[in-house]
């Protein structure tokens, strides 16, 4: 199975040794809002302006899984200009076999 995430390499990504934040949806919230997930730190932010500020990260525990935000959802939220990278995960039996990056900027 392949999952495609759109990524923003925020100014503090290098400091976190991160690829940036992945645009995602949290289905259990039922709000269809886009959140920004830093995989390396397992942290979320609710606005693109707050990404990278640890004091402004979201404080919640997830019960379910997140899903990638679609390009349409990102566009409808006026966030399309923030996409720097496309990140494709090749997942087999719950394990990541390969990650492919397409850098746009």
Phi and psi restraints in degrees (value plus and minus 20) as a CYANA .aco file:
   2 UNK   PHI    -138.3   -98.3
   2 UNK   PSI     116.6   156.6
   3 UNK   PHI    -140.7  -100.7
   3 UNK   PSI     114.3   154.3
   4 UNK   PHI    -135.2   -95.2
   4 UNK   PSI     104.6   144.6
   5 UNK   PHI    -135.1   -95.1
   5 UNK   PSI     124.9   164.9
   6 UNK   PHI    -116.6   -76.6
   6 UNK   PSI     118.7   158.7
   7 UNK   PHI    -146.7  -106.7
   7 UNK   PSI     122.4   162.4
   8 UNK   PHI    -133.9   -93.9
   8 UNK   PSI     102.8   142.8
   9 UNK   PHI    -109.2   -69.2
   9 UNK   PSI      71.4   111.4
  10 UNK   PHI     -89.8   -49.8
  10 UNK   PSI     142.2   182.2
  11 UNK   PHI     -78.9   -38.9
  11 UNK   PSI     -44.4    -4.4
  12 UNK   PHI    -117.1   -77.1
  12 UNK   PSI     -14.5    25.5
  13 UNK   PHI     -82.3   -42.3
  13 UNK   PSI     -62.7   -22.7
  14 UNK   PHI     -79.4   -39.4
  14 UNK   PSI     -61.6   -21.6
  15 UNK   PHI     -81.8   -41.8
  15 UNK   PSI     -54.9   -14.9
  16 UNK   PHI    -106.1   -66.1
  16 UNK   PSI     -21.3    18.7
  17 UNK   PHI      34.5    74.5
  17 UNK   PSI      30.0    70.0
  18 UNK   PHI    -141.4  -101.4
  18 UNK   PSI     136.5   176.5
  19 UNK   PHI     -93.2   -53.2
  19 UNK   PSI     -37.1     2.9
  20 UNK   PHI     104.0   144.0
  20 UNK   PSI    -182.1  -142.1
  21 UNK   PHI    -130.3   -90.3
  21 UNK   PSI     119.4   159.4
  22 UNK   PHI    -111.2   -71.2
  22 UNK   PSI     114.8   154.8
  23 UNK   PHI     -95.7   -55.7
  23 UNK   PSI     104.7   144.7
  24 UNK   PHI    -163.8  -123.8
  24 UNK   PSI     145.6   185.6
  25 UNK   PHI    -137.9   -97.9
  25 UNK   PSI     121.5   161.5
  26 UNK   PHI    -129.6   -89.6
  26 UNK   PSI      76.1   116.1
  27 UNK   PHI     -74.8   -34.8
  27 UNK   PSI     -54.5   -14.5
  28 UNK   PHI     -87.7   -47.7
  28 UNK   PSI     -35.2     4.8
  29 UNK   PHI    -103.8   -63.8
  29 UNK   PSI     -38.7     1.3
  30 UNK   PHI      34.6    74.6
  30 UNK   PSI      11.1    51.1
  31 UNK   PHI    -135.9   -95.9
  31 UNK   PSI     -26.1    13.9
  32 UNK   PHI      34.0    74.0
  32 UNK   PSI       3.3    43.3
  33 UNK   PHI    -102.9   -62.9
  33 UNK   PSI     129.9   169.9
  34 UNK   PHI    -108.5   -68.5
  34 UNK   PSI     111.8   151.8
  35 UNK   PHI    -134.4   -94.4
  35 UNK   PSI     143.6   183.6
  36 UNK   PHI    -141.4  -101.4
  36 UNK   PSI      97.9   137.9
  37 UNK   PHI    -132.4   -92.4
  37 UNK   PSI     105.8   145.8
  38 UNK   PHI    -118.2   -78.2
  38 UNK   PSI      87.8   127.8
  39 UNK   PHI     -84.2   -44.2
  39 UNK   PSI     -58.6   -18.6
  40 UNK   PHI     -83.4   -43.4
  40 UNK   PSI     -52.1   -12.1
  41 UNK   PHI    -128.9   -88.9
  41 UNK   PSI     -22.3    17.7
  42 UNK   PHI      31.1    71.1
  42 UNK   PSI      28.9    68.9
  43 UNK   PHI    -142.4  -102.4
  43 UNK   PSI     130.1   170.1
  44 UNK   PHI    -140.6  -100.6
  44 UNK   PSI     130.6   170.6
  45 UNK   PHI    -148.2  -108.2
  45 UNK   PSI     130.0   170.0
  46 UNK   PHI    -117.0   -77.0
  46 UNK   PSI     -32.8     7.2
  47 UNK   PHI    -155.1  -115.1
  47 UNK   PSI     127.9   167.9
  48 UNK   PHI     -85.9   -45.9
  48 UNK   PSI     -50.0   -10.0
  49 UNK   PHI     -87.2   -47.2
  49 UNK   PSI     -46.8    -6.8
  50 UNK   PHI    -113.3   -73.3
  50 UNK   PSI     -27.7    12.3
  51 UNK   PHI     -75.3   -35.3
  51 UNK   PSI     111.3   151.3
  52 UNK   PHI      75.4   115.4
  52 UNK   PSI     -38.7     1.3
  53 UNK   PHI    -107.1   -67.1
  53 UNK   PSI      86.8   126.8
  54 UNK   PHI     -79.5   -39.5
  54 UNK   PSI     -52.7   -12.7
  55 UNK   PHI     -90.0   -50.0
  55 UNK   PSI     -38.0     2.0
  56 UNK   PHI    -129.4   -89.4
  56 UNK   PSI      -5.9    34.1
  57 UNK   PHI     -94.8   -54.8
  57 UNK   PSI     139.9   179.9
  58 UNK   PHI     -96.3   -56.3
  58 UNK   PSI     125.5   165.5
  59 UNK   PHI    -137.7   -97.7
  59 UNK   PSI      65.7   105.7
  60 UNK   PHI    -170.3  -130.3
  60 UNK   PSI     141.5   181.5
  61 UNK   PHI    -132.9   -92.9
  61 UNK   PSI     112.1   152.1
  62 UNK   PHI    -110.2   -70.2
  62 UNK   PSI     124.2   164.2
  63 UNK   PHI    -120.6   -80.6
  63 UNK   PSI     -52.2   -12.2
  64 UNK   PHI    -130.2   -90.2
  64 UNK   PSI    -177.8  -137.8
  65 UNK   PHI    -125.3   -85.3
  65 UNK   PSI     138.0   178.0
  66 UNK   PHI    -112.9   -72.9
  66 UNK   PSI     143.8   183.8
  67 UNK   PHI    -152.2  -112.2
  67 UNK   PSI     134.3   174.3
  68 UNK   PHI     -84.8   -44.8
  68 UNK   PSI     120.4   160.4
  69 UNK   PHI     -92.7   -52.7
  69 UNK   PSI     120.6   160.6
  70 UNK   PHI    -100.3   -60.3
  70 UNK   PSI     142.4   182.4
  71 UNK   PHI     -81.1   -41.1
  71 UNK   PSI     -57.7   -17.7
  72 UNK   PHI     -83.4   -43.4
  72 UNK   PSI     -64.8   -24.8
  73 UNK   PHI     -82.5   -42.5
  73 UNK   PSI     -60.4   -20.4
  74 UNK   PHI     -85.9   -45.9
  74 UNK   PSI     -64.1   -24.1
  75 UNK   PHI     -83.7   -43.7
  75 UNK   PSI     -65.2   -25.2
  76 UNK   PHI     -82.6   -42.6
  76 UNK   PSI     -43.0    -3.0
  77 UNK   PHI    -114.8   -74.8
  77 UNK   PSI     -11.4    28.6
  78 UNK   PHI      37.6    77.6
  78 UNK   PSI      18.1    58.1
  79 UNK   PHI    -133.4   -93.4
  79 UNK   PSI     -15.2    24.8
  80 UNK   PHI     -81.6   -41.6
  80 UNK   PSI     -52.2   -12.2
  81 UNK   PHI     -89.9   -49.9
  81 UNK   PSI     -31.1     8.9
  82 UNK   PHI    -108.6   -68.6
  82 UNK   PSI     -26.5    13.5
  83 UNK   PHI     -95.9   -55.9
  83 UNK   PSI     103.2   143.2
  84 UNK   PHI    -127.5   -87.5
  84 UNK   PSI     -51.8   -11.8
  85 UNK   PHI    -164.2  -124.2
  85 UNK   PSI     128.2   168.2
  86 UNK   PHI    -130.2   -90.2
  86 UNK   PSI     110.2   150.2
  87 UNK   PHI    -142.9  -102.9
  87 UNK   PSI      97.8   137.8
  88 UNK   PHI    -129.6   -89.6
  88 UNK   PSI     103.4   143.4
  89 UNK   PHI    -118.5   -78.5
  89 UNK   PSI     109.2   149.2
  90 UNK   PHI    -121.0   -81.0
  90 UNK   PSI      89.6   129.6
  91 UNK   PHI    -134.4   -94.4
  91 UNK   PSI     112.2   152.2
  92 UNK   PHI    -154.4  -114.4
  92 UNK   PSI     101.4   141.4
  93 UNK   PHI      34.1    74.1
  93 UNK   PSI      18.7    58.7
  94 UNK   PHI      62.2   102.2
  94 UNK   PSI     -17.1    22.9
  95 UNK   PHI    -135.2   -95.2
  95 UNK   PSI     119.5   159.5
  96 UNK   PHI    -100.6   -60.6
  96 UNK   PSI      97.3   137.3
  97 UNK   PHI    -106.7   -66.7
  97 UNK   PSI     -55.7   -15.7
  98 UNK   PHI    -179.2  -139.2
  98 UNK   PSI     126.1   166.1
  99 UNK   PHI    -142.7  -102.7
  99 UNK   PSI     107.5   147.5
 100 UNK   PHI    -133.3   -93.3
 100 UNK   PSI     114.9   154.9
 101 UNK   PHI    -133.9   -93.9
 101 UNK   PSI     118.1   158.1
 102 UNK   PHI    -143.6  -103.6
 102 UNK   PSI      90.2   130.2
 103 UNK   PHI    -108.9   -68.9
 103 UNK   PSI     107.2   147.2
 104 UNK   PHI    -115.1   -75.1
 104 UNK   PSI     -42.6    -2.6
